[in-house]
Amino acid sequence: MRNILVTVMMLIVVALLFTSIINDNNTGMRRNIQTHGTTANTNITSLAP
């Protein structure tokens, strides 16, 4: 019973860390990837042939 409780609590902590690090809308990794991707797309489309 104790092992199950520890496992569940660890899963909750991992889920909270994931949402705070990856999915945060203002400063998360997802936002950084979108920002850099948009910048890269803009730079690529502005290249003269």
C-alpha positions in Angstrom: 0.0 0.0 0.0 2.8 2.4 0.8 4.5 1.7 -2.6 1.3 2.5 -4.4 1.0 5.8 -2.5 4.6 6.8 -3.2 4.1 5.9 -6.9 0.9 8.0 -7.2 2.5 10.9 -5.5 5.5 10.8 -7.8 3.3 10.7 -10.8 1.4 13.8 -9.6 4.7 15.6 -9.0 5.9 14.7 -12.5 2.6 15.9 -14.0 2.9 19.2 -12.2 6.5 19.7 -13.3 5.5 19.0 -16.9 2.7 21.5 -16.9 4.9 24.2 -15.2 8.0 23.7 -17.4 6.7 22.6 -20.8 3.1 23.9 -21.1 3.3 27.2 -19.4 1.8 29.7 -21.9 4.0 32.7 -21.0 7.4 31.2 -20.4 7.3 27.5 -21.2 9.3 25.6 -23.7 6.3 25.3 -26.0 6.2 29.1 -26.2 9.9 29.4 -26.9 9.7 26.8 -29.6 6.8 28.6 -31.3 8.6 32.0 -31.1 11.8 30.7 -32.6 9.9 28.7 -35.2 8.0 31.8 -36.3 11.2 33.8 -36.4 12.8 31.1 -38.5 9.9 31.0 -40.9 9.9 34.8 -41.3 13.7 34.7 -42.0 13.3 31.9 -44.5 10.4 33.5 -46.4 12.3 36.9 -46.6 15.3 35.4 -48.4 15.7 36.7 -51.9 16.2 34.1 -54.6 
